[in-house]
Amino acid sequence: MFLLIFLLFGRNWSCASRRPATSVRHIAVGAAPLTVGATGTLKGTHYRVAAHAVVEIGEVGIFYERHEYQLTADGGQTARLVCGVNDGDGNWTLFKPLNPFQPPTAMACAAKKMGEVVEVDGVQGPVTHIFQATVRQSDNPGDLDWNGSSLRYGYLAKSPYSSLMATWNSVDAGFFQGVDLPVKTVTAAFAGSSTNGN
């Protein structure tokens, strides 16, 4: 089995108000900052929040939760908006799917190591995080593009300009190019729409 076995073991707009759930470095997340149905414009594209999930991320020595949103553009394109892509990160990251002509296999993704430089469809950077992701709670799951499996593995590679996220299970792999967004950008985008935050 190629799957990685590496784990030892409040919400406001900033995504930063987290609370320790146990003494075992398990960080829970608070109320969702956005609600399903909210609309806003990010990076010049108008989106509707189609679905939401609380995703538990497991890395070596820590579990933490984050909010992930499935966005749908007016033209039907999808994106994923993640609140706090890393533990303690108060900003947001907008991920758009990549469609490489010859995508790496799940086996190849699982072989990547911390610090290794990876490239998919022209997006590259050193691997900074290796994780497992488990959907713990979801709203409108029929529209979740990650609904096919509640457990996936992944890595995040960062460059000064963007990030590359790969996720996979025993069947397939998906790839996303991400751009970090300041809190105020998301706040302004969804101001006046249906939100659940301060």
C-alpha positions as CSV (number, residue, x, y, z in Angstrom):
1,M,0.0,0.0,0.0
2,F,1.6,3.2,-1.2
3,L,-0.5,5.5,1.0
4,L,1.6,7.6,3.4
5,I,1.9,6.4,7.0
6,F,3.6,9.4,8.6
7,L,1.5,10.6,11.4
8,L,2.7,9.9,14.9
9,F,0.2,9.6,16.8
10,G,-14.1,30.9,15.9
11,R,-14.7,31.9,13.9
12,N,-14.2,35.3,12.4
13,W,-12.8,36.5,9.0
14,S,-9.2,36.1,10.0
15,C,-9.5,32.3,10.5
16,A,-7.1,32.7,13.4
17,S,-9.3,32.2,16.5
18,R,-8.6,28.6,17.2
19,R,-8.8,26.7,20.5
20,P,-6.8,23.7,21.7
21,A,-9.2,20.7,21.8
22,T,-7.0,18.4,23.7
23,S,-3.4,18.2,25.0
24,V,-2.5,16.1,22.0
25,R,-2.1,19.1,19.7
26,H,-5.5,18.8,18.2
27,I,-6.7,22.3,17.2
28,A,-10.4,22.7,16.5
29,V,-11.9,25.5,14.3
30,G,-14.8,27.7,15.2
31,A,-17.9,28.8,13.3
32,A,-17.8,29.1,9.5
33,P,-17.0,32.6,8.3
34,L,-19.0,32.1,5.1
35,T,-22.3,30.4,4.4
36,V,-23.4,28.3,1.5
37,G,-25.1,30.6,-1.0
38,A,-22.9,33.6,-0.3
39,T,-21.7,35.4,-3.4
40,G,-18.6,37.6,-4.1
41,T,-15.9,38.5,-6.6
42,L,-12.3,37.2,-6.2
43,K,-9.5,37.9,-8.6
44,G,-12.0,39.2,-11.1
45,T,-14.3,36.2,-11.1
46,H,-17.8,36.2,-9.5
47,Y,-18.4,33.2,-7.4
48,R,-21.2,31.5,-5.4
49,V,-20.3,29.4,-2.3
50,A,-21.8,26.1,-3.4
51,A,-20.6,23.9,-0.5
52,H,-18.6,24.0,2.7
53,A,-16.7,21.4,4.7
54,V,-14.7,21.3,7.9
55,V,-11.6,19.4,7.0
56,E,-9.2,17.9,9.6
57,I,-5.6,18.1,8.5
58,G,-3.1,15.7,10.0
59,E,0.6,16.4,9.9
60,V,3.4,14.9,12.0
61,G,2.7,15.7,15.6
62,I,-0.5,17.8,15.0
63,F,-4.1,17.7,13.9
64,Y,-5.9,20.9,13.0
65,E,-9.2,21.8,11.4
66,R,-9.9,24.4,8.6
67,H,-12.8,25.6,6.6
68,E,-12.9,24.8,2.9
69,Y,-15.4,26.1,0.4
70,Q,-16.4,24.9,-3.0
71,L,-16.9,27.9,-5.2
72,T,-18.8,28.0,-8.6
73,A,-18.3,30.8,-11.1
74,D,-21.0,32.2,-13.3
75,G,-19.5,30.2,-16.2
76,G,-19.5,26.9,-14.3
77,Q,-15.8,26.8,-13.4
78,T,-15.0,25.7,-9.8
79,A,-12.5,26.8,-7.3
80,R,-11.7,25.9,-3.7
81,L,-11.4,28.7,-1.0
82,V,-9.5,27.6,2.1
83,C,-9.5,29.5,5.3
84,G,-6.1,29.0,7.1
85,V,-4.3,26.6,4.7
86,N,-1.7,26.0,7.4
87,D,-2.2,25.8,11.2
88,G,-2.0,29.4,12.6
89,D,-2.3,31.0,9.1
90,G,-5.0,33.7,9.4
91,N,-5.3,34.3,5.6
92,W,-7.2,32.6,2.8
93,T,-6.0,30.7,-0.2
94,L,-7.9,30.4,-3.5
95,F,-7.1,27.2,-5.3
96,K,-8.0,26.6,-9.0
97,P,-7.8,23.1,-10.5
98,L,-5.0,22.2,-12.8
99,N,-5.5,19.8,-15.7
100,P,-2.0,18.6,-16.7
101,F,-1.8,16.6,-20.0
102,Q,0.1,13.9,-18.2
103,P,-0.7,14.2,-14.5
104,P,1.5,12.5,-11.9
105,T,0.1,9.3,-10.5
106,A,-1.1,8.9,-7.0
107,M,1.9,6.6,-6.4
108,A,4.3,9.3,-7.7
109,C,2.7,11.9,-5.4
110,A,3.0,9.7,-2.4
111,A,6.7,9.3,-3.0
112,K,7.4,13.1,-2.6
113,K,9.5,14.2,0.4
114,M,9.7,17.4,2.4
115,G,11.9,20.0,0.6
116,E,11.7,18.2,-2.7
117,V,11.0,20.6,-5.7
118,V,7.9,19.5,-7.5
119,E,6.3,20.7,-10.7
120,V,2.8,20.2,-12.2
121,D,1.5,21.9,-15.3
122,G,4.2,24.7,-14.9
123,V,3.5,25.4,-11.2
124,Q,6.5,24.5,-9.1
125,G,8.0,24.8,-5.6
126,P,9.6,22.9,-2.8
127,V,7.3,20.7,-0.7
128,T,6.6,22.4,2.6
129,H,3.8,20.3,4.0
130,I,2.7,16.6,3.7
131,F,-0.7,15.8,5.2
132,Q,-3.8,13.7,5.3
133,A,-7.2,15.4,5.0
134,T,-10.4,14.1,6.4
135,V,-13.8,15.7,5.9
136,R,-15.4,15.9,9.3
137,Q,-18.5,18.0,8.5
138,S,-20.1,19.3,5.3
139,D,-22.9,21.5,4.1
140,N,-24.5,20.8,0.7
141,P,-22.1,17.8,0.1
142,G,-23.6,17.0,-3.3
143,D,-21.6,20.0,-4.7
144,L,-18.3,19.1,-3.0
145,D,-15.7,18.3,-5.6
146,W,-13.8,16.4,-2.9
147,N,-16.8,14.4,-1.8
148,G,-15.7,11.2,-3.4
149,S,-13.6,10.2,-0.4
150,S,-13.6,11.4,3.1
151,L,-9.9,10.7,3.5
152,R,-7.2,11.9,1.1
153,Y,-3.5,12.5,1.3
154,G,-1.7,15.5,0.0
155,Y,1.3,17.8,-0.2
156,L,1.6,21.6,-0.4
157,A,4.5,23.2,-2.3
158,K,5.1,26.9,-2.0
159,S,6.8,29.5,-4.2
160,P,7.1,33.3,-3.7
161,Y,4.2,33.8,-6.1
162,S,1.8,30.8,-5.8
163,S,1.4,27.4,-4.3
164,L,0.8,23.9,-5.6
165,M,-1.5,21.5,-3.8
166,A,-1.8,17.8,-4.7
167,T,-4.3,15.5,-3.1
168,W,-4.8,11.8,-3.8
169,N,-6.3,8.5,-2.6
170,S,-5.9,5.0,-3.8
171,V,-7.8,5.8,-7.0
172,D,-6.8,9.2,-8.3
173,A,-5.0,12.5,-7.8
174,G,-6.0,16.1,-8.1
175,F,-3.9,19.2,-8.5
176,F,-4.5,22.9,-7.7
177,Q,-2.7,26.2,-8.1
178,G,-3.3,28.5,-5.2
179,V,-2.9,32.2,-4.5
180,D,-2.9,33.7,-1.0
181,L,-5.6,36.3,-0.3
182,P,-5.4,38.8,2.6
183,V,-8.3,38.7,5.1
184,K,-9.5,42.1,3.9
185,T,-9.8,40.9,0.3
186,V,-12.2,38.2,1.2
187,T,-14.1,40.4,3.6
188,A,-14.6,43.0,0.9
189,A,-15.6,40.4,-1.7
190,F,-18.4,38.9,0.4
191,A,-19.4,42.1,2.2
192,G,-23.2,42.4,2.2
193,S,-23.7,38.8,1.1
194,S,-24.8,35.9,3.3
195,T,-22.0,35.4,5.8
196,N,-21.6,34.0,9.3
197,G,-18.8,36.1,10.9
198,N,-17.8,39.4,12.3
